[in-house]
C-alpha cells in the first residue's frame, strides 16, 4: 500500500515528482489529501492468456492482470481503470468470439472507460456494435462522427468520475482510419481533427464541468517523424489536459514523457507497450483545498 512516505520515496528515487505548483506533502495530514490511482492498458490485442513461449513466455494474460488490479484496489481507495484502444485482434480468441470475450473480461475487471483503436474495427463497424452489450463501461471518443451509422449514440465525447471529492474528466481521440482500415469496415464514419476535438472537450470538462484533472485517452500514437498527429503534438497544441494515456505505437515507457501545452503547463504522456504485458500506474496526490497535485508513476509488469 502506498503511504505518504512511500509515495515520496518512490517519487524522489525515480525523479517523478511532478507538481502543478508543488506543495509540502510531507507536512500535510491525510485529511488534507486525496490519493488517486490511475491504472491503464493499451493495445492488448486479444491477449487473453499469457505468452506460452519465447522471450515473452509467462508475461501478460487476463488472469494475472485481474489479480494485480484486484490487489491494487484492495490497497487504494480511489482507483480508475482505463484503456486506450486496440482491444481486438491478435489471437484466435478474437477470430472465434469476435471480441465478446475481451469485453466480458474487461467488464469483470471493472474497467471504468476505454477509447476505440483502429483494430477494434477489424470485424467491421457492425461487428464492433454487436459486441457493445458485453462492455459494462463507456467508450469515449470525440473525433469519430457516427451520425450516419449504427454507432450513433453508442459512444461518449467525454465523461466525469468523482473520487474522494476530486472530479476527473475523461475524453478520447482516435487515429485517422483512412489507409489503416478498409473503407468497407468503417462505413461512413467521419474522422475529425483530434486536436480541435480534444480542445473542445477538455474546455468543457475543465471550465463547464469543473473537473480538477483531465485525462485524454488517445489512440493517435506516441511520436512520429512525419507531420502525422501524435500524442506529443496533441499535448503541445491543447489546453486543460493533464494526462494523455496513449496507444497505437506499442511504446513501452518506464515513466511518463513530460510536454508543455499551449499555456506552458505540464502534460504527462504515458503508454505501456502492447499485449497486456504491463499495467500502467500513476499515483496522484491532490491537496483538497488548493487542488494542487503531485504525481508518481510505476508501470508494472504483468508476470
Protein Blocks (a to p, Z undefined) as FASTA:
>chain_A
ZZfklmmmmmmmnopaccehiadfklpcfklpccddddddehklopabccfedjkgoiaj
jklmmmmmmmmmmmpmbdcdddeejjbghiaklmmnoommmmmmmmmnopabdcddfklm
mnojklmmmmmmmpccdcddfkbcfklmcknopacfbdcddeehiacddddddddfehja
cfklnomadcddfklmmmmmmmmmmmmnopabdcdddfebjbdcblbdcfklmmmmcghi
abdcdehjopacfbdcddddfkopacddddehjhhlaccdddddddfklopacddddddd
dZZ
